[in-house]
């Protein structure tokens, strides 16, 4: 088993370190998994609460983020692949977003059978509101941490983030 050195500025307090020494590695990993899952759920609940007045669901928000990262309007099939959902799910999401004036279907200039999804100006504006809602939710969750602790947590999470690809960020 490989061990890593934790910098002093992110090392646990002495009483926390003592508690960790008594736990076996698999117990510590299980506890960490539970903590991460709990924090993720809290963050998602807070985001949903802040997104509700905007009128966009989390799934619709993910679709808007995918569109914002595309250099040209993507095909529905491409969006489904990036979101890791079936194409029918994308159709339902696009229908709702199109009804709200946030996206529009446009014909592919090279293949008339292909439909692409374009982010409208209103969709870009709503996406900015959604980003602010996510940041507010995260700020609330991270409020107990000082700037140094936030920086240390960011560095630790970056190590873990290197291992997993993320098709849709934002």
N, C-alpha and C positions, 0 to 999 in steps of 0.2 A: 504494500500500500504506500502510495506516494504522499509525502507530507509537504505542506507549503508553509513558508514563514509569513506571518501576518505582521505588517508594519506596526510599530508601537502606537502610532496615532489611531489605529483601528482595532487594537487589541482590546478584548473585553476587560471590564473592571475586575479587580482581584476576586471579589466574591462571585462574579459570573464565571470567571476562569476556573475557580475551584469547583463550581457546580458542573462545568463542562468536562473536567477531568474525570469525574465519577461516572459520567455517561459513556457507554460504549459508542463507537463510531456509528453503528447502525441506528442506535437510539437518537443520537445527535442529528443524524441525517433525517430521521423521521420527524423529529421535532421541528427542524428547519423547514421541511416540506409542509408541515401543518401551518407553520407561521407564514410561509410564502403564499399558500393557498388562502389563508384567512385575510391577509393583506390585499391580495388580488381581488377577493370578493368585496372587501370594503371599498376598494377603489372603484370597482365596477358599479356598485350600488350608488356611490356618490356621483359618478359620471352620469348614470341613468337619471338620477334626481335632477342634476343640473341641465341635462339634455332635454328633459321633458318639455320645458317651456319653449324650446326651439322647435319642437315638433318633428324631430328626427329620431328614429330608433337606432340602437347601437349597430345593427346590421346595415342600415342605410348609411350610417356614418362611415363604416368601413368601406362601403362602395364609393362614397364620395372621396375618401382618402386615396383609394386606388386610382380613381380618375385624375386626381390632382398630381399624381406622380407619373402620369403617362405623357410622353412627348406629343402624341397624337391620339385622337379618340380611339379607344380600343374596341375590338369586337366583343360582343356579348360572351362568346366562348372564352375569350382571353380573360375577361373579368371573372367569370366563373372559376377558371383555373387558378387565378391569383388569390381568389377568396376561398378556394378549396371547397366549393359547393357545386351542386348540380346546376346546369344552365337554367332550369325552370325557376330555381330560387332567385337567380339574377333577374329574370323577367319580371317576377313579382316586385322585387325591390325597385327596378327601373320604372315600372308602372307607377308606383307610389311617388317616386322622386320626380317623375315627369309631370304627374298631376299637380305637384307642388311647384312646378316651374324651376326646379333645381338642375335638371338634366334634360337632354333631348336626344332622340334617336335621329341619326343622320345616315344617309346612304353612303356606302363605301364608294369612292370615286373610281375604283378599278373593277369592282364586282357588284353589280346591282342586286345580287341576292344577299349580300352581307350588310348587316346593320351595325353601325358603330354608336357608341354612347359618348356624348359630349357634355362636359360640365358647363353649365350656363353661368352668367355673372352672378345671379342670385345664389346658385349652388356654391360658388367660390366664397361669397359673403357668409353664407351659413356655415361653411367649412371653417372659416376663421372663428366664428362663435363657438363651434364645437371644439376647436383647439383650445380656446380660452377656458371652456368648461372642463376639459381634461386637465389643463394646468391648474385650475382652481381646485379640482378634486385632489390632485397630487399634492398641492401645497398644503391643503388641509390635513392630509394623511401624514405628511412629513413635518408638520409643524413642531413636534417635540424635538426634532433634531436641529443642532446648530449647523452653521455653514461647514465647519470641518467634518462633522459627521455625515452630512449630505455628500460632500466631496468623496469621503471614504466609501460610502455606500455606492456611489456612482462608479467608482473605480472597481469595486468588487463585482458589481453587476455587469460591468463591461467585460470582465474576464469570462463570465458565464454566457453572455450574449454572443461572444465570438463563436460559440459552438453550434448555434442554431440559426438557420437562415430565416429571414423575416420578409415574406413577399410584400406585405402591406404595412407600411409604417406611416406614422404621422401624429 
